Amino acid sequence: MSDIRVIAGPYTFEARFEADAPKTVAAFKAHMPFVSKVVHVRWSGEGVWIPLGELDFGVGYENHTSYPAPGQIILYPGGISETEILLAYGGVHFASKMGQLAGNHFLTLTSGLENLTALGKMTLWEGAQPIRFEAL
């Protein structure tokens, strides 16, 4: 079952919210539709991220991980590094120039997974891609 549509670059995915991160889900829903750009990660491996600077979602850690699987989306609520959202398309060890981080796994892609690697490579080689999270 899917809750939202994620449009990233030319690709469309569907995703479900994670019940184990209720505060993060509620905070993110309050910002929907969420529109930004993804850039390729610098330190974390095979992922794309949305740098959010000082944006405060008002959440702490819940259902957090440093190793999101392909198709998992995490929210780092800020602290030692800036607030960000990361989408893993391959192997990820979530980190910043300050070292290892952990983010709240709040969303998982449920369709379009065959396009994840293409999105990641496109973002790496062609630059920032638009991304939009919207209700189904």
N, CA and C atoms as an extended XYZ file, in Angstrom:
408
Properties=species:S:1:pos:R:3:atomname:S:1:resname:S:1:resid:I:1 pbc="F F F"
N         0.840       -1.175        0.000 N   MET     1
C         0.000        0.000        0.000 CA  MET     1
C         0.892        1.246        0.000 C   MET     1
N         0.530        2.223       -0.780 N   SER     2
C         1.301        3.449       -0.904 CA  SER     2
C         0.503        4.639       -0.381 C   SER     2
N         1.243        5.601        0.184 N   ASP     3
C         0.629        6.797        0.745 CA  ASP     3
C         0.890        8.043       -0.094 C   ASP     3
N         2.063        8.095       -0.724 N   ILE     4
C         2.435        9.298       -1.460 CA  ILE     4
C         3.134        8.955       -2.767 C   ILE     4
N         3.234        9.956       -3.608 N   ARG     5
C         3.966        9.878       -4.872 CA  ARG     5
C         5.211       10.733       -4.711 C   ARG     5
N         6.338       10.191       -5.193 N   VAL     6
C         7.592       10.920       -5.204 CA  VAL     6
C         8.024       11.029       -6.659 C   VAL     6
N         8.166       12.258       -7.128 N   ILE     7
C         8.619       12.488       -8.509 CA  ILE     7
C        10.013       13.085       -8.396 C   ILE     7
N        11.005       12.357       -8.901 N   ALA     8
C        12.400       12.786       -8.817 CA  ALA     8
C        13.008       12.713      -10.207 C   ALA     8
N        13.472       13.874      -10.710 N   GLY     9
C        13.943       13.906      -12.087 CA  GLY     9
C        12.805       13.441      -12.973 C   GLY     9
N        13.084       12.558      -13.947 N   PRO    10
C        12.021       12.070      -14.833 CA  PRO    10
C        11.284       10.838      -14.298 C   PRO    10
N        11.574       10.419      -13.081 N   TYR    11
C        11.045        9.172      -12.530 CA  TYR    11
C         9.946        9.416      -11.500 C   TYR    11
N         8.976        8.513      -11.483 N   THR    12
C         7.885        8.568      -10.519 CA  THR    12
C         7.912        7.302       -9.676 C   THR    12
N         7.829        7.489       -8.376 N   PHE    13
C         7.817        6.402       -7.413 CA  PHE    13
C         6.583        6.562       -6.529 C   PHE    13
N         6.154        5.469       -5.927 N   GLU    14
C         5.170        5.549       -4.867 CA  GLU    14
C         5.863        5.103       -3.593 C   GLU    14
N         5.352        5.566       -2.444 N   ALA    15
C         6.007        5.268       -1.176 CA  ALA    15
C         4.979        5.150       -0.069 C   ALA    15
N         5.385        4.477        1.007 N   ARG    16
C         4.544        4.348        2.198 CA  ARG    16
C         5.268        4.953        3.387 C   ARG    16
N         4.488        5.561        4.259 N   PHE    17
C         5.032        6.086        5.494 CA  PHE    17
C         5.292        4.932        6.463 C   PHE    17
N         6.308        5.099        7.308 N   GLU    18
C         6.691        4.072        8.273 CA  GLU    18
C         6.017        4.320        9.620 C   GLU    18
N         5.276        3.330       10.101 N   ALA    19
C         4.563        3.440       11.374 CA  ALA    19
C         5.514        3.610       12.558 C   ALA    19
N         6.758        3.167       12.419 N   ASP    20
C         7.724        3.263       13.513 CA  ASP    20
C         8.324        4.657       13.673 C   ASP    20
N         7.906        5.602       12.841 N   ALA    21
C         8.398        6.986       12.934 CA  ALA    21
C         7.222        7.961       12.907 C   ALA    21
N         6.265        7.832       13.826 N   PRO    22
C         5.040        8.628       13.742 CA  PRO    22
C         5.251       10.140       13.857 C   PRO    22
N         6.178       10.582       14.684 N   LYS    23
C         6.415       12.020       14.829 CA  LYS    23
C         7.053       12.607       13.576 C   LYS    23
N         7.991       11.866       12.990 N   THR    24
C         8.638       12.325       11.758 CA  THR    24
C         7.637       12.348       10.610 C   THR    24
N         6.811       11.316       10.519 N   VAL    25
C         5.780       11.265        9.478 CA  VAL    25
C         4.839       12.461        9.611 C   VAL    25
N         4.361       12.728       10.809 N   ALA    26
C         3.438       13.853       11.018 CA  ALA    26
C         4.100       15.179       10.663 C   ALA    26
N         5.353       15.349       11.059 N   ALA    27
C         6.063       16.597       10.757 CA  ALA    27
C         6.269       16.765        9.253 C   ALA    27
N         6.591       15.674        8.564 N   PHE    28
C         6.799       15.768        7.117 CA  PHE    28
C         5.482       16.037        6.393 C   PHE    28
N         4.422       15.368        6.811 N   LYS    29
C         3.105       15.593        6.192 CA  LYS    29
C         2.700       17.061        6.289 C   LYS    29
N         3.070       17.729        7.367 N   ALA    30
C         2.730       19.139        7.549 CA  ALA    30
C         3.429       20.033        6.526 C   ALA    30
N         4.484       19.518        5.882 N   HIS    31
C         5.229       20.277        4.873 CA  HIS    31
C         4.846       19.880        3.435 C   HIS    31
N         3.879       18.973        3.283 N   MET    32
C         3.512       18.511        1.939 CA  MET    32
C         2.494       19.441        1.293 C   MET    32
N         2.514       19.565       -0.029 N   PRO    33
C         3.509       18.921       -0.894 CA  PRO    33
C         4.886       19.521       -0.647 C   PRO    33
N         5.894       18.666       -0.654 N   PHE    34
C         7.264       19.080       -0.381 CA  PHE    34
C         8.014       19.095       -1.701 C   PHE    34
N         8.542       20.242       -2.069 N   VAL    35
C         9.220       20.402       -3.351 CA  VAL    35
C        10.627       20.926       -3.103 C   VAL    35
N        11.603       20.303       -3.743 N   SER    36
C        12.990       20.726       -3.590 CA  SER    36
C        13.819       20.174       -4.747 C   SER    36
N        15.101       20.034       -4.509 N   LYS    37
C        16.025       19.393       -5.447 CA  LYS    37
C        16.881       18.412       -4.681 C   LYS    37
N        17.259       17.318       -5.351 N   VAL    38
C        18.200       16.367       -4.772 CA  VAL    38
C        19.547       16.545       -5.445 C   VAL    38
N        20.600       16.392       -4.660 N   VAL    39
C        21.960       16.356       -5.167 CA  VAL    39
C        22.579       15.049       -4.698 C   VAL    39
N        23.669       14.647       -5.342 N   HIS    40
C        24.309       13.396       -4.941 CA  HIS    40
C        25.029       13.589       -3.615 C   HIS    40
N        24.993       12.562       -2.764 N   VAL    41
C        25.662       12.638       -1.467 CA  VAL    41
C        27.172       12.794       -1.649 C   VAL    41
N        27.816       13.321       -0.635 N   ARG    42
C        29.263       13.528       -0.683 CA  ARG    42
C        30.024       12.425        0.041 C   ARG    42
N        29.556       12.038        1.218 N   TRP    43
C        30.306       11.115        2.066 CA  TRP    43
C        29.603        9.784        2.273 C   TRP    43
N        28.346        9.677        1.949 N   SER    44
C        27.540        8.543        2.397 CA  SER    44
C        27.481        7.353        1.458 C   SER    44
N        27.943        7.453        0.227 N   GLY    45
C        27.883        6.312       -0.685 CA  GLY    45
C        26.905        6.558       -1.814 C   GLY    45
N        26.000        5.609       -2.025 N   GLU    46
C        25.076        5.661       -3.153 CA  GLU    46
C        23.719        6.183       -2.694 C   GLU    46
N        23.600        7.493       -2.671 N   GLY    47
C        22.370        8.127       -2.244 CA  GLY    47
C        22.278        9.532       -2.799 C   GLY    47
N        21.088       10.077       -2.740 N   VAL    48
C        20.857       11.478       -3.092 CA  VAL    48
C        20.245       12.136       -1.870 C   VAL    48
N        20.496       13.444       -1.729 N   TRP    49
C        20.015       14.110       -0.523 CA  TRP    49
C        19.474       15.483       -0.823 C   TRP    49
N        18.657       15.940        0.103 N   ILE    50
C        18.083       17.280        0.059 CA  ILE    50
C        18.662       18.035        1.248 C   ILE    50
N        19.615       18.941        0.997 N   PRO    51
C        20.131       19.736        2.111 CA  PRO    51
C        19.092       20.763        2.545 C   PRO    51
N        18.820       20.831        3.846 N   LEU    52
C        17.749       21.693        4.355 CA  LEU    52
C        18.232       22.737        5.353 C   LEU    52
N        19.537       22.866        5.512 N   GLY    53
C        20.077       23.913        6.368 CA  GLY    53
C        19.537       23.844        7.784 C   GLY    53
N        18.966       24.940        8.231 N   GLU    54
C        18.472       25.059        9.608 CA  GLU    54
C        16.989       24.705        9.757 C   GLU    54
N        16.349       24.191        8.705 N   LEU    55
C        14.933       23.832        8.805 CA  LEU    55
C        14.730       22.871        9.973 C   LEU    55
N        13.804       23.192       10.837 N   ASP    56
C        13.549       22.404       12.039 CA  ASP    56
C        12.195       21.715       11.918 C   ASP    56
N        12.205       20.398       11.829 N   PHE    57
C        10.964       19.635       11.764 CA  PHE    57
C        10.389       19.384       13.155 C   PHE    57
N        11.130       19.745       14.191 N   GLY    58
C        10.637       19.593       15.554 CA  GLY    58
C        10.592       18.160       16.049 C   GLY    58
N        11.448       17.304       15.499 N   VAL    59
C        11.484       15.903       15.921 CA  VAL    59
C        12.888       15.541       16.378 C   VAL    59
N        12.959       14.524       17.218 N   GLY    60
C        14.230       13.939       17.619 CA  GLY    60
C        14.417       12.628       16.883 C   GLY    60
N        15.217       11.771       17.449 N   TYR    61
C        15.460       10.479       16.810 CA  TYR    61
C        14.318        9.504       17.080 C   TYR    61
N        13.909        8.794       16.031 N   GLU    62
C        12.974        7.675       16.132 CA  GLU    62
C        13.178        6.819       14.892 C   GLU    62
N        13.207        5.521       15.089 N   ASN    63
C        13.402        4.588       13.975 CA  ASN    63
C        14.628        4.995       13.151 C   ASN    63
N        15.701        5.387       13.823 N   HIS    64
C        16.867        5.932       13.129 CA  HIS    64
C        17.867        4.842       12.727 C   HIS    64
N        18.587        5.150       11.653 N   THR    65
C        19.577        4.231       11.110 CA  THR    65
C        20.700        5.020       10.443 C   THR    65
N        21.855        4.401       10.378 N   SER    66
C        22.972        4.947        9.611 CA  SER    66
C        23.134        4.194        8.300 C   SER    66
N        22.364        3.126        8.118 N   TYR    67
C        22.497        2.262        6.949 CA  TYR    67
C        21.152        2.032        6.256 C   TYR    67
N        20.557        3.076        5.668 N   PRO    68
C        19.290        2.856        4.969 CA  PRO    68
C        19.497        1.967        3.739 C   PRO    68
N        18.543        1.106        3.495 N   ALA    69
C        18.574        0.220        2.327 CA  ALA    69
C        18.076        0.982        1.097 C   ALA    69
N        18.404        0.490       -0.092 N   PRO    70
C        17.890        1.146       -1.299 CA  PRO    70
C        16.370        1.292       -1.247 C   PRO    70
N        15.906        2.521       -1.525 N   GLY    71
C        14.484        2.815       -1.503 CA  GLY    71
C        14.002        3.366       -0.183 C   GLY    71
N        14.851        3.357        0.834 N   GLN    72
C        14.470        3.935        2.127 CA  GLN    72
C        14.850        5.410        2.155 C   GLN    72
N        13.983        6.206        2.755 N   ILE    73
C        14.200        7.644        2.870 CA  ILE    73
C        14.290        7.981        4.343 C   ILE    73
N        15.350        8.728        4.701 N   ILE    74
C        15.552        9.098        6.094 CA  ILE    74
C        15.605       10.615        6.231 C   ILE    74
N        15.207       11.085        7.403 N   LEU    75
C        15.280       12.499        7.755 CA  LEU    75
C        16.281       12.646        8.891 C   LEU    75
N        17.324       13.426        8.651 N   TYR    76
C        18.239       13.777        9.727 CA  TYR    76
C        17.734       15.088       10.304 C   TYR    76
N        17.326       15.095       11.591 N   PRO    77
C        16.676       16.286       12.148 CA  PRO    77
C        17.613       17.432       12.497 C   PRO    77
N        18.886       17.285       12.205 N   GLY    78
C        19.841       18.347       12.510 CA  GLY    78
C        20.548       18.066       13.812 C   GLY    78
N        21.570       18.860       14.056 N   GLY    79
C        22.365       18.677       15.273 CA  GLY    79
C        23.809       18.986       14.958 C   GLY    79
N        24.607       17.943       14.749 N   ILE    80
C        26.015       18.171       14.431 CA  ILE    80
C        26.231       18.499       12.960 C   ILE    80
N        25.225       18.293       12.159 N   SER    81
C        25.245       18.647       10.743 CA  SER    81
C        23.895       19.268       10.418 C   SER    81
N        23.738       19.767        9.204 N   GLU    82
C        22.480       20.414        8.845 CA  GLU    82
C        21.348       19.401        8.680 C   GLU    82
N        20.123       19.874        8.784 N   THR    83
C        18.946       19.052        8.533 CA  THR    83
C        18.986       18.582        7.082 C   THR    83
N        18.602       17.331        6.856 N   GLU    84
C        18.589       16.812        5.486 CA  GLU    84
C        17.669       15.613        5.363 C   GLU    84
N        17.293       15.351        4.122 N   ILE    85
C        16.560       14.143        3.760 CA  ILE    85
C        17.439       13.376        2.790 C   ILE    85
N        17.568       12.072        2.996 N   LEU    86
C        18.417       11.237        2.148 CA  LEU    86
C        17.619       10.067        1.599 C   LEU    86
N        17.795        9.797        0.317 N   LEU    87
C        17.205        8.638       -0.354 CA  LEU    87
C        18.337        7.735       -0.817 C   LEU    87
N        18.384        6.527       -0.282 N   ALA    88
C        19.407        5.559       -0.674 CA  ALA    88
C        19.014        4.887       -1.986 C   ALA    88
N        19.975        4.790       -2.922 N   TYR    89
C        19.730        4.008       -4.136 CA  TYR    89
C        20.666        2.806       -4.217 C   TYR    89
N        21.600        2.714       -3.328 N   GLY    90
C        22.549        1.602       -3.236 CA  GLY    90
C        23.074        1.543       -1.819 C   GLY    90
N        24.313        1.107       -1.671 N   GLY    91
C        24.919        1.016       -0.356 CA  GLY    91
C        25.176        2.386        0.250 C   GLY    91
N        24.656        2.616        1.456 N   VAL    92
C        24.818        3.893        2.147 CA  VAL    92
C        25.302        3.644        3.580 C   VAL    92
N        26.306        4.413        3.968 N   HIS    93
C        26.740        4.546        5.360 CA  HIS    93
C        26.622        6.034        5.634 C   HIS    93
N        25.506        6.442        6.217 N   PHE    94
C        25.133        7.845        6.355 CA  PHE    94
C        26.157        8.601        7.197 C   PHE    94
N        26.727        9.657        6.595 N   ALA    95
C        27.765       10.424        7.274 CA  ALA    95
C        27.826       11.842        6.720 C   ALA    95
N        28.575       12.679        7.440 N   SER    96
C        28.868       14.038        6.999 CA  SER    96
C        30.345       14.292        7.261 C   SER    96
N        30.798       15.489        7.001 N   LYS    97
C        32.196       15.800        7.279 CA  LYS    97
C        32.499       15.717        8.771 C   LYS    97
N        31.454       15.694        9.595 N   MET    98
C        31.618       15.567       11.039 CA  MET    98
C        31.694       14.099       11.481 C   MET    98
N        31.391       13.160       10.580 N   GLY    99
C        31.427       11.741       10.920 CA  GLY    99
C        30.072       11.082       10.701 C   GLY    99
N        29.917        9.880       11.256 N   GLN   100
C        28.699        9.090       11.088 CA  GLN   100
C        27.494        9.805       11.679 C   GLN   100
N        26.374        9.715       10.950 N   LEU   101
C        25.098       10.268       11.381 CA  LEU   101
C        24.046        9.160       11.383 C   LEU   101
N        22.904        9.433       11.963 N   ALA   102
C        21.747        8.537       11.896 CA  ALA   102
C        20.531        9.394       11.585 C   ALA   102
N        19.685        8.893       10.712 N   GLY   103
C        18.467        9.599       10.344 CA  GLY   103
C        17.245        8.729       10.569 C   GLY   103
N        16.101        9.380       10.693 N   ASN   104
C        14.842        8.686       10.941 CA  ASN   104
C        14.299        8.090        9.646 C   ASN   104
N        14.203        6.764        9.612 N   HIS   105
C        13.599        6.093        8.454 CA  HIS   105
C        12.082        6.279        8.561 C   HIS   105
N        11.552        7.159        7.704 N   PHE   106
C        10.133        7.494        7.798 CA  PHE   106
C         9.345        7.184        6.534 C   PHE   106
N        10.015        6.833        5.460 N   LEU   107
C         9.357        6.629        4.174 CA  LEU   107
C        10.107        5.555        3.394 C   LEU   107
N         9.370        4.669        2.713 N   THR   108
C         9.976        3.616        1.899 CA  THR   108
C         9.286        3.568        0.545 C   THR   108
N        10.089        3.596       -0.511 N   LEU   109
C         9.526        3.494       -1.859 CA  LEU   109
C         8.908        2.117       -2.056 C   LEU   109
N         7.746        2.077       -2.698 N   THR   110
C         7.039        0.816       -2.934 CA  THR   110
C         6.921        0.478       -4.411 C   THR   110
N         7.196        1.444       -5.278 N   SER   111
C         7.170        1.160       -6.718 CA  SER   111
C         8.216        2.029       -7.409 C   SER   111
N         8.625        1.592       -8.587 N   GLY   112
C         9.616        2.332       -9.361 CA  GLY   112
C        11.045        2.039       -8.963 C   GLY   112
N        11.246        1.036       -8.107 N   LEU   113
C        12.589        0.734       -7.608 CA  LEU   113
C        13.589        0.440       -8.724 C   LEU   113
N        13.097       -0.028       -9.854 N   GLU   114
C        13.988       -0.313      -10.976 CA  GLU   114
C        14.644        0.953      -11.524 C   GLU   114
N        14.135        2.127      -11.151 N   ASN   115
C        14.690        3.392      -11.633 CA  ASN   115
C        15.601        4.092      -10.620 C   ASN   115
N        15.784        3.487       -9.455 N   LEU   116
C        16.596        4.124       -8.417 CA  LEU   116
C        18.037        4.359       -8.852 C   LEU   116
N        18.685        3.342       -9.386 N   THR   117
C        20.078        3.490       -9.801 CA  THR   117
C        20.201        4.530      -10.905 C   THR   117
N        19.265        4.535      -11.836 N   ALA   118
C        19.299        5.538      -12.912 CA  ALA   118
C        19.172        6.944      -12.344 C   ALA   118
N        18.301        7.135      -11.352 N   LEU   119
C        18.168        8.446      -10.709 CA  LEU   119
C        19.480        8.841      -10.042 C   LEU   119
N        20.076        7.920       -9.318 N   GLY   120
C        21.337        8.213       -8.643 CA  GLY   120
C        22.438        8.591       -9.610 C   GLY   120
N        22.586        7.821      -10.674 N   LYS   121
C        23.645        8.113      -11.658 CA  LYS   121
C        23.362        9.416      -12.390 C   LYS   121
N        22.103        9.683      -12.702 N   MET   122
C        21.746       10.938      -13.360 CA  MET   122
C        22.123       12.121      -12.467 C   MET   122
N        21.815       12.001      -11.188 N   THR   123
C        22.123       13.081      -10.247 CA  THR   123
C        23.630       13.255      -10.093 C   THR   123
N        24.367       12.155      -10.079 N   LEU   124
C        25.822       12.219       -9.967 CA  LEU   124
C        26.445       12.903      -11.177 C   LEU   124
N        26.040       12.511      -12.371 N   TRP   125
C        26.704       12.970      -13.591 CA  TRP   125
C        26.085       14.212      -14.220 C   TRP   125
N        24.786       14.449      -13.960 N   GLU   126
C        24.125       15.596      -14.599 CA  GLU   126
C        23.757       16.706      -13.620 C   GLU   126
N        23.878       16.446      -12.330 N   GLY   127
C        23.611       17.478      -11.333 CA  GLY   127
C        22.242       17.360      -10.697 C   GLY   127
N        21.908       18.402       -9.925 N   ALA   128
C        20.688       18.433       -9.124 CA  ALA   128
C        19.445       18.125       -9.963 C   ALA   128
N        18.545       17.365       -9.363 N   GLN   129
C        17.291       16.986      -10.011 CA  GLN   129
C        16.125       17.477       -9.147 C   GLN   129
N        15.033       17.897       -9.779 N   PRO   130
C        13.858       18.294       -8.992 CA  PRO   130
C        13.251       17.083       -8.299 C   PRO   130
N        12.658       17.330       -7.131 N   ILE   131
C        11.949       16.257       -6.419 CA  ILE   131
C        10.686       16.847       -5.796 C   ILE   131
N         9.637       16.041       -5.817 N   ARG   132
C         8.342       16.480       -5.270 CA  ARG   132
C         7.700       15.309       -4.552 C   ARG   132
N         7.238       15.542       -3.335 N   PHE   133
C         6.506       14.562       -2.541 CA  PHE   133
C         5.075       15.064       -2.456 C   PHE   133
N         4.105       14.245       -2.915 N   GLU   134
C         2.714       14.667       -2.906 CA  GLU   134
C         1.807       13.518       -2.510 C   GLU   134
N         0.672       13.848       -1.946 N   ALA   135
C        -0.299       12.824       -1.535 CA  ALA   135
C        -0.883       12.146       -2.770 C   ALA   135
N        -1.205       10.869       -2.618 N   LEU   136
C        -1.867       10.137       -3.705 CA  LEU   136
C        -3.342       10.454       -3.710 C   LEU   136
